[in-house]
């Protein structure tokens, strides 16, 4: 079966022919065939093609571009909405634990192409995408940037706020107009210290997220090197 990747959001699916509309970003976008046809890796994802496709994603700045942090386009609201069905960082928590976690959040809105935070800055906040998409990129040599991941609704980013030395390891930029839930580091750490089982579950989910994104980076680097 052929591997396809959306050139707008990076969504991957394995199907005979790509759909007219992406199931993830819901855009009528182009799908790249990222299937490997070389001997020994037939029907697998080709890291070279995957890396080239990720470099085309909207929201990833061109080489040499420096993205500066900007303020949210609208002020925070008091509480997050309840329309997120899947939240990866809260997987495995009881409903009461989820409510306690989400009660600490506030909402921020960002216009397309606006930086939410920059690589190397102090990590004071954890984020969950509520609507829109967020691109994560990392700085390489000579001003070039490496695309890491596209964060869809229900998924967290900015996990460095919970891990020493509390420095963001990537730059986060709104791909389209985005609404995100924002959690202050001190409030989350206090909640996790007071509820060790909740804290353990959250940190296990973060470890799983980090491992997944490292694998993506490996594949992108393999594609760039080849």
Backbone as CSV, one residue per row, in Angstrom:
resi,resn,N_x,N_y,N_z,CA_x,CA_y,CA_z,C_x,C_y,C_z
1,UNK,0.835,-1.192,0.000,0.000,0.000,0.000,0.878,1.253,0.000
2,UNK,0.447,2.298,-0.682,1.248,3.506,-0.853,1.138,4.419,0.373
3,UNK,2.266,5.045,0.743,2.305,6.025,1.836,2.152,7.427,1.249
4,UNK,1.233,8.218,1.800,0.998,9.589,1.348,1.153,10.556,2.515
5,UNK,1.658,11.750,2.233,1.805,12.777,3.266,1.261,14.105,2.755
6,UNK,0.386,14.711,3.548,-0.206,16.003,3.206,0.869,17.085,3.231
7,UNK,0.953,17.897,2.199,1.965,18.953,2.126,1.538,20.228,2.838
8,UNK,0.343,20.209,3.416,-0.110,21.357,4.201,0.161,21.157,5.683
9,UNK,-0.175,19.959,6.213,-0.042,19.746,7.654,0.861,18.580,8.022
10,UNK,1.272,17.759,7.039,2.147,16.641,7.345,1.421,15.367,7.728
11,UNK,0.098,15.353,7.588,-0.678,14.152,7.933,-0.279,12.991,7.025
12,UNK,-0.081,11.807,7.624,0.335,10.619,6.875,-0.775,9.578,6.872
13,UNK,-0.978,8.935,5.746,-1.902,7.811,5.669,-1.403,6.826,4.637
14,UNK,-1.784,5.587,4.828,-1.380,4.511,3.930,-2.629,4.003,3.220
15,UNK,-2.710,4.293,1.927,-3.907,4.009,1.148,-3.521,3.950,-0.331
16,UNK,-4.341,3.318,-1.141,-4.008,3.167,-2.557,-3.899,4.507,-3.273
17,UNK,-4.840,5.414,-3.009,-4.829,6.743,-3.643,-5.223,7.777,-2.602
18,UNK,-4.624,8.965,-2.609,-4.912,9.973,-1.586,-6.312,10.559,-1.763
19,UNK,-6.917,11.035,-0.679,-8.236,11.667,-0.777,-8.128,13.064,-1.361
20,UNK,-9.246,13.616,-1.785,-9.261,14.984,-2.310,-9.111,16.012,-1.198
21,UNK,-9.502,15.615,0.032,-9.457,16.522,1.172,-8.730,15.834,2.320
22,UNK,-7.784,16.531,2.953,-7.013,15.945,4.040,-7.897,15.694,5.260
23,UNK,-7.888,14.493,5.850,-8.701,14.207,7.029,-8.276,14.987,8.262
24,UNK,-7.023,15.468,8.282,-6.516,16.169,9.459,-6.770,17.669,9.399
25,UNK,-6.206,18.350,8.379,-6.363,19.809,8.293,-7.608,20.222,7.524
26,UNK,-8.284,19.239,6.907,-9.534,19.468,6.181,-9.361,20.453,5.030
27,UNK,-8.154,20.473,4.445,-7.870,21.332,3.304,-7.816,20.486,2.030
28,UNK,-8.133,21.107,0.907,-7.963,20.446,-0.389,-6.515,20.630,-0.818
29,UNK,-5.639,19.763,-0.319,-4.208,19.966,-0.486,-3.575,18.845,-1.308
30,UNK,-2.321,19.044,-1.649,-1.562,18.065,-2.409,-0.977,17.031,-1.452
31,UNK,-1.046,15.755,-1.856,-0.415,14.677,-1.100,0.813,14.192,-1.855
32,UNK,1.939,14.113,-1.147,3.156,13.574,-1.744,3.254,12.071,-1.489
33,UNK,3.690,11.338,-2.480,3.948,9.913,-2.327,5.307,9.756,-1.643
34,UNK,5.329,9.262,-0.401,6.576,9.121,0.355,6.927,7.646,0.549
35,UNK,6.469,6.809,-0.366,6.749,5.377,-0.302,8.165,5.089,-0.790
36,UNK,8.845,4.178,-0.107,10.182,3.774,-0.522,10.074,2.624,-1.529
37,UNK,10.756,2.773,-2.649,10.752,1.736,-3.674,12.138,1.124,-3.879
38,UNK,13.092,1.480,-3.008,14.431,0.924,-3.130,14.478,-0.502,-2.581
39,UNK,15.369,-1.339,-3.065,15.483,-2.709,-2.564,15.729,-2.732,-1.060
40,UNK,14.960,-3.541,-0.368,15.139,-3.681,1.075,14.199,-2.842,1.907
41,UNK,13.546,-1.853,1.303,12.616,-1.026,2.096,11.291,-0.840,1.383
42,UNK,10.955,-1.773,0.492,9.709,-1.674,-0.248,8.523,-1.571,0.708
43,UNK,7.580,-0.691,0.334,6.337,-0.464,1.073,6.553,0.180,2.445
44,UNK,7.755,0.685,2.705,8.032,1.449,3.910,8.039,2.938,3.543
45,UNK,8.095,3.804,4.566,8.217,5.239,4.324,9.665,5.554,3.934
46,UNK,9.836,6.308,2.869,11.166,6.727,2.441,11.565,7.968,3.241
47,UNK,12.604,7.894,4.094,12.993,9.045,4.912,13.411,10.255,4.092
48,UNK,13.973,10.013,2.903,14.379,11.128,2.034,13.144,11.903,1.580
49,UNK,12.149,11.169,1.067,10.921,11.812,0.585,10.151,12.457,1.726
50,UNK,10.152,11.795,2.889,9.468,12.362,4.053,10.118,13.668,4.483
51,UNK,11.464,13.677,4.529,12.179,14.889,4.913,11.914,16.028,3.956
52,UNK,11.911,15.737,2.661,11.647,16.770,1.660,10.227,17.306,1.782
53,UNK,9.274,16.425,2.092,7.880,16.861,2.234,7.699,17.728,3.470
54,UNK,8.317,17.342,4.572,8.194,18.127,5.797,8.760,19.532,5.618
55,UNK,9.775,19.667,4.775,10.362,20.994,4.541,9.423,21.902,3.752
56,UNK,8.388,21.312,3.134,7.439,22.100,2.349,6.245,22.574,3.171
57,UNK,6.110,22.072,4.392,4.909,22.360,5.162,4.722,23.845,5.396
58,UNK,3.481,24.282,5.317,3.153,25.688,5.600,3.454,25.960,7.067
59,UNK,4.007,27.162,7.332,4.282,27.533,8.701,5.722,27.294,9.109
60,UNK,6.512,26.544,8.290,7.922,26.345,8.562,8.696,27.422,7.828
61,UNK,9.438,28.220,8.556,10.086,29.378,7.957,11.203,28.965,7.022
62,UNK,11.502,29.833,6.079,12.563,29.579,5.116,13.918,29.691,5.782
63,UNK,14.944,29.070,5.212,16.280,29.156,5.781,16.697,30.602,6.005
64,UNK,17.270,30.823,7.199,17.757,32.156,7.516,16.717,33.049,8.156
65,UNK,15.465,32.607,8.199,14.421,33.436,8.781,14.458,33.333,10.290
66,UNK,14.420,34.434,10.972,14.369,34.455,12.421,12.972,34.842,12.863
67,UNK,12.361,33.995,13.696,11.007,34.269,14.167,11.064,34.844,15.569
68,UNK,10.433,35.968,15.772,10.420,36.618,17.064,9.119,36.330,17.785
69,UNK,9.158,36.223,19.125,7.935,35.978,19.870,6.985,37.154,19.753
70,UNK,5.704,36.882,19.693,4.697,37.922,19.609,3.644,37.705,20.662
71,UNK,2.871,38.723,20.938,1.799,38.619,21.911,0.588,37.963,21.274
72,UNK,-0.245,37.282,22.077,-1.471,36.700,21.537,-2.318,37.760,20.873
73,UNK,-3.093,37.366,19.849,-3.904,38.318,19.112,-5.132,38.755,19.897
74,UNK,-5.499,37.996,20.923,-6.609,38.401,21.775,-6.308,37.978,23.200
75,UNK,-6.897,38.644,24.209,-6.585,38.326,25.591,-7.062,36.947,25.997
76,UNK,-6.498,36.443,27.093,-6.889,35.145,27.610,-8.328,35.178,28.122
77,UNK,-9.003,34.046,27.961,-10.300,33.887,28.608,-10.081,33.149,29.914
78,UNK,-11.076,33.100,30.770,-10.904,32.539,32.097,-10.713,31.030,32.069
79,UNK,-11.459,30.328,31.215,-11.422,28.876,31.213,-11.379,28.329,29.799
80,UNK,-10.773,27.164,29.627,-10.785,26.528,28.311,-12.155,25.991,27.979
81,UNK,-12.427,25.833,26.690,-13.693,25.257,26.277,-13.644,23.747,26.436
82,UNK,-14.780,23.097,26.229,-14.870,21.662,26.466,-14.985,20.863,25.171
83,UNK,-14.581,21.432,24.012,-14.815,20.746,22.750,-13.663,19.868,22.297
84,UNK,-12.586,19.755,23.078,-11.497,18.857,22.729,-11.863,17.440,23.160
85,UNK,-11.828,16.512,22.223,-12.187,15.140,22.522,-10.972,14.295,22.931
86,UNK,-9.812,14.590,22.379,-8.615,13.807,22.671,-7.510,14.748,23.149
87,UNK,-6.953,14.468,24.307,-5.830,15.238,24.828,-4.739,14.246,25.186
88,UNK,-3.668,14.212,24.373,-2.666,13.164,24.534,-2.000,13.182,25.889
89,UNK,-1.717,14.360,26.419,-0.986,14.454,27.669,-1.817,13.997,28.867
90,UNK,-3.143,13.938,28.709,-4.037,13.524,29.797,-4.497,12.080,29.648
91,UNK,-3.961,11.361,28.691,-4.339,9.968,28.486,-4.066,9.147,29.738
92,UNK,-5.056,8.334,30.138,-4.888,7.471,31.311,-5.335,8.084,32.609
93,UNK,-5.695,9.367,32.605,-6.171,10.014,33.822,-7.670,9.779,34.011
94,UNK,-8.091,9.766,35.268,-9.504,9.688,35.573,-10.175,11.009,35.211
95,UNK,-11.474,10.977,35.032,-12.196,12.179,34.627,-11.996,13.319,35.625
96,UNK,-12.006,13.004,36.912,-11.807,14.042,37.925,-10.399,14.635,37.819
97,UNK,-9.414,13.797,37.555,-8.047,14.283,37.397,-7.929,15.173,36.166
98,UNK,-8.616,14.787,35.085,-8.619,15.611,33.879,-9.217,16.983,34.159
99,UNK,-10.309,17.013,34.887,-10.964,18.295,35.195,-10.050,19.181,36.022
100,UNK,-9.366,18.586,36.993,-8.470,19.374,37.838,-7.326,19.944,37.024
101,UNK,-6.798,19.140,36.111,-5.709,19.608,35.249,-6.196,20.745,34.365
102,UNK,-7.299,20.536,33.665,-7.784,21.521,32.696,-8.292,22.794,33.372
103,UNK,-8.667,22.699,34.646,-9.139,23.898,35.345,-8.039,24.927,35.530
104,UNK,-6.787,24.509,35.392,-5.653,25.429,35.534,-5.367,26.197,34.252
105,UNK,-6.029,25.798,33.164,-5.708,26.375,31.867,-6.477,27.646,31.554
106,UNK,-5.895,28.449,30.711,-6.532,29.637,30.139,-6.368,29.546,28.626
107,UNK,-7.084,30.391,27.887,-7.068,30.326,26.427,-6.311,31.520,25.844
108,UNK,-5.468,31.237,24.854,-4.815,32.290,24.085,-5.054,32.027,22.608
109,UNK,-5.189,33.100,21.824,-5.401,33.006,20.380,-4.212,33.615,19.646
110,UNK,-3.778,32.950,18.576,-2.646,33.421,17.784,-3.021,33.440,16.315
111,UNK,-2.631,34.500,15.629,-2.838,34.584,14.189,-1.844,33.679,13.471
112,UNK,-2.134,33.352,12.224,-1.251,32.511,11.429,0.145,33.122,11.328
113,UNK,1.159,32.284,11.403,2.571,32.651,11.276,3.111,33.420,12.472
114,UNK,2.361,33.444,13.570,2.844,34.105,14.778,3.580,33.111,15.664
115,UNK,4.737,33.519,16.189,5.504,32.660,17.090,4.859,32.663,18.471
116,UNK,4.687,31.485,19.036,4.124,31.337,20.380,5.247,31.372,21.410
117,UNK,6.334,30.680,21.109,7.559,30.811,21.902,8.730,30.451,21.001
118,UNK,9.940,30.823,21.424,11.122,30.593,20.601,12.105,29.659,21.314
119,UNK,12.857,28.961,20.510,13.854,28.021,21.016,14.861,28.734,21.917
120,UNK,15.134,28.124,23.084,16.095,28.676,24.021,15.506,29.575,25.076
121,UNK,14.254,30.029,24.885,13.611,30.899,25.874,13.228,30.098,27.112
122,UNK,13.085,30.775,28.235,12.670,30.100,29.456,11.275,29.493,29.263
123,UNK,11.127,28.234,29.627,9.860,27.524,29.438,8.988,27.704,30.678
124,UNK,8.072,28.637,30.602,7.191,28.922,31.732,5.791,28.364,31.542
125,UNK,5.466,27.908,30.314,4.104,27.475,30.022,4.090,26.174,29.222
126,UNK,3.083,25.367,29.497,2.761,24.190,28.696,1.514,24.529,27.893
127,UNK,1.417,24.010,26.666,0.312,24.357,25.781,-0.388,23.102,25.266
128,UNK,-1.684,23.231,25.013,-2.458,22.204,24.315,-3.219,22.904,23.197
129,UNK,-3.098,22.388,21.974,-3.816,22.985,20.849,-5.293,22.668,20.969
130,UNK,-6.111,23.704,20.909,-7.567,23.527,20.950,-8.161,23.611,19.550
131,UNK,-7.689,24.586,18.766,-8.117,24.719,17.372,-6.938,25.213,16.547
132,UNK,-6.922,24.836,15.261,-5.831,25.226,14.388,-4.677,24.236,14.477
133,UNK,-3.498,24.674,14.080,-2.297,23.842,14.103,-1.091,24.682,14.481
134,UNK,-0.102,24.017,15.087,1.130,24.685,15.498,2.310,23.889,14.943
135,UNK,3.275,24.593,14.332,4.471,23.958,13.791,5.632,24.118,14.765
136,UNK,6.386,23.031,14.967,7.594,23.075,15.786,8.807,22.973,14.875
137,UNK,9.745,23.890,15.022,10.975,23.873,14.243,12.165,24.110,15.162
138,UNK,13.329,23.604,14.760,14.549,23.780,15.544,15.621,24.432,14.686
139,UNK,16.496,25.180,15.334,17.560,25.892,14.634,18.692,24.949,14.253
140,UNK,19.152,25.045,13.007,20.329,24.307,12.558,21.453,25.299,12.279
141,UNK,22.531,24.823,11.733,23.655,25.707,11.413,23.288,26.637,10.270
142,UNK,23.975,27.777,10.202,23.831,28.758,9.131,22.392,29.271,8.984
143,UNK,21.675,29.328,10.103,20.347,29.919,10.086,19.246,29.032,9.569
144,UNK,19.560,27.821,9.132,18.522,26.926,8.620,17.716,26.350,9.768
145,UNK,16.426,26.039,9.468,15.553,25.498,10.495,15.109,24.093,10.108
146,UNK,14.998,23.238,11.114,14.587,21.853,10.911,13.139,21.677,11.345
147,UNK,12.242,21.252,10.446,10.860,20.983,10.839,10.801,19.750,11.717
148,UNK,10.129,19.851,12.844,10.045,18.741,13.789,8.676,18.075,13.750
149,UNK,7.638,18.884,13.878,6.310,18.292,13.964,5.238,19.350,13.737
150,UNK,4.051,18.875,13.333,2.862,19.701,13.283,1.939,19.220,14.404
151,UNK,1.546,20.121,15.293,0.724,19.763,16.442,-0.736,20.057,16.124
152,UNK,-1.559,19.040,16.155,-2.982,19.153,15.848,-3.806,19.322,17.119
153,UNK,-5.091,19.686,17.000,-5.951,19.855,18.182,-5.964,18.613,19.075
154,UNK,-5.871,18.865,20.382,-5.868,17.788,21.354,-4.477,17.347,21.774
155,UNK,-3.449,17.932,21.153,-2.090,17.515,21.457,-1.298,18.641,22.110
156,UNK,-0.364,18.237,22.973,0.379,19.199,23.781,1.731,19.531,23.161
157,UNK,2.245,20.701,23.507,3.605,21.096,23.144,4.120,22.041,24.221
158,UNK,5.425,22.278,24.207,6.009,23.101,25.275,6.243,22.305,26.547
159,UNK,6.459,20.973,26.405,6.659,20.112,27.568,7.907,20.486,28.379
160,UNK,8.803,21.273,27.801,10.009,21.691,28.526,9.670,22.478,29.788
161,UNK,8.433,22.980,29.873,8.017,23.710,31.071,7.969,22.805,32.300
162,UNK,7.955,21.497,32.090,7.885,20.554,33.205,9.187,19.793,33.414
163,UNK,10.210,20.129,32.636,11.479,19.392,32.701,12.632,20.383,32.803
164,UNK,13.488,20.181,33.795,14.667,21.045,33.910,15.559,20.857,32.686
165,UNK,16.250,21.903,32.228,16.468,23.217,32.842,15.399,24.250,32.489
166,UNK,14.211,23.806,32.079,13.096,24.698,31.742,13.456,25.680,30.623
167,UNK,13.921,25.118,29.516,14.219,25.892,28.312,13.556,25.215,27.125
168,UNK,12.863,26.000,26.296,12.221,25.419,25.124,13.279,24.921,24.153
169,UNK,13.077,23.723,23.630,14.041,23.108,22.709,13.660,23.309,21.243
170,UNK,12.587,24.045,20.983,12.144,24.315,19.612,11.369,25.624,19.599
171,UNK,11.085,26.114,18.409,10.238,27.292,18.226,8.857,26.826,17.789
172,UNK,7.824,27.364,18.409,6.446,27.009,18.075,5.778,28.179,17.361
173,UNK,5.175,27.907,16.212,4.544,28.933,15.396,3.165,28.468,14.947
174,UNK,2.183,29.345,15.035,0.845,29.010,14.558,0.862,28.843,13.043
175,UNK,0.397,27.692,12.551,0.341,27.456,11.118,-0.842,28.201,10.524
176,UNK,-2.017,27.955,11.081,-3.211,28.713,10.764,-3.581,29.479,12.033
177,UNK,-4.648,30.236,12.014,-5.109,30.899,13.225,-5.387,29.830,14.272
178,UNK,-4.757,29.959,15.435,-4.800,28.887,16.426,-5.313,29.370,17.778
179,UNK,-6.020,28.468,18.452,-6.437,28.700,19.837,-5.807,27.616,20.686
180,UNK,-5.092,28.027,21.722,-4.365,27.074,22.553,-4.730,27.261,24.019
181,UNK,-4.679,26.162,24.760,-4.830,26.206,26.209,-3.447,26.377,26.812
182,UNK,-3.328,27.265,27.781,-2.037,27.617,28.365,-2.039,27.289,29.849
183,UNK,-0.985,26.594,30.291,-0.865,26.184,31.685,0.449,26.706,32.245
184,UNK,0.374,27.460,33.340,1.564,28.002,33.974,2.357,26.891,34.670
185,UNK,3.672,26.961,34.524,4.555,25.923,35.067,4.361,25.706,36.567
186,UNK,4.356,26.780,37.335,4.274,26.649,38.790,2.980,25.972,39.218
187,UNK,1.870,26.327,38.574,0.580,25.739,38.935,0.550,24.245,38.616
188,UNK,1.107,23.868,37.448,1.125,22.452,37.074,2.024,21.641,37.997
189,UNK,3.201,22.159,38.303,4.117,21.433,39.173,3.521,21.256,40.566
190,UNK,2.816,22.268,41.052,2.160,22.155,42.359,1.098,21.064,42.334
191,UNK,0.304,21.029,41.280,-0.731,20.001,41.146,-0.107,18.611,41.084
192,UNK,0.967,18.465,40.335,1.598,17.159,40.174,2.292,16.697,41.451
193,UNK,2.855,17.621,42.199,3.477,17.260,43.478,2.428,16.836,44.493
194,UNK,1.272,17.490,44.449,0.197,17.161,45.389,-0.536,15.881,45.001
195,UNK,-0.401,15.473,43.716,-1.077,14.272,43.204,-0.053,13.434,42.435
196,UNK,0.763,12.663,43.156,1.859,11.924,42.514,1.414,11.005,41.377
197,UNK,0.273,10.321,41.519,-0.177,9.422,40.455,-0.533,10.208,39.201
198,UNK,-1.183,11.349,39.372,-1.485,12.222,38.230,-0.185,12.680,37.580
199,UNK,0.760,13.117,38.416,2.026,13.609,37.891,2.796,12.534,37.139
200,UNK,2.791,11.299,37.671,3.487,10.198,37.013,2.870,9.918,35.651
201,UNK,1.545,9.898,35.573,0.855,9.611,34.311,1.162,10.682,33.277
202,UNK,1.121,11.945,33.687,1.412,13.043,32.770,2.845,12.947,32.251
203,UNK,3.800,12.670,33.136,5.194,12.596,32.712,5.442,11.385,31.804
204,UNK,4.723,10.287,32.030,4.834,9.142,31.126,4.314,9.498,29.736
205,UNK,3.221,10.257,29.693,2.683,10.697,28.406,3.646,11.645,27.698
206,UNK,4.292,12.509,28.463,5.278,13.421,27.881,6.453,12.632,27.309
207,UNK,6.920,11.619,28.047,8.033,10.796,27.569,7.673,10.112,26.253
208,UNK,6.435,9.645,26.139,5.988,9.003,24.910,5.970,10.005,23.754
209,UNK,5.513,11.240,24.030,5.479,12.284,23.011,6.887,12.638,22.544
210,UNK,7.814,12.768,23.496,9.193,13.109,23.150,9.815,12.024,22.282
211,UNK,9.581,10.761,22.637,10.139,9.652,21.861,9.613,9.666,20.430
212,UNK,8.321,9.952,20.277,7.720,9.995,18.946,8.321,11.114,18.108
213,UNK,8.514,12.285,18.705,9.049,13.413,17.947,10.527,13.222,17.630
214,UNK,11.257,12.547,18.505,12.657,12.253,18.197,12.754,11.337,16.985
215,UNK,11.829,10.394,16.880,11.825,9.504,15.721,11.559,10.295,14.444
216,UNK,10.646,11.270,14.529,10.373,12.116,13.363,11.616,12.898,12.959
217,UNK,12.319,13.449,13.946,13.536,14.210,13.663,14.586,13.315,13.010
218,UNK,14.709,12.089,13.486,15.673,11.145,12.902,15.380,10.925,11.425
219,UNK,14.081,10.768,11.096,13.705,10.508,9.721,13.941,11.734,8.847
220,UNK,13.671,12.919,9.399,13.915,14.148,8.645,15.400,14.340,8.376
221,UNK,16.225,14.124,9.408,17.668,14.266,9.253,18.215,13.265,8.250
222,UNK,17.672,12.040,8.291,18.099,11.028,7.323,17.786,11.486,5.902
223,UNK,16.602,12.095,5.729,16.227,12.596,4.409,17.098,13.733,3.957
224,UNK,17.460,14.636,4.869,18.302,15.772,4.510,19.738,15.324,4.187
225,UNK,20.235,14.350,4.931,21.601,13.887,4.705,21.724,13.161,3.372
226,UNK,20.649,12.435,3.006,20.701,11.710,1.740,20.504,12.626,0.549
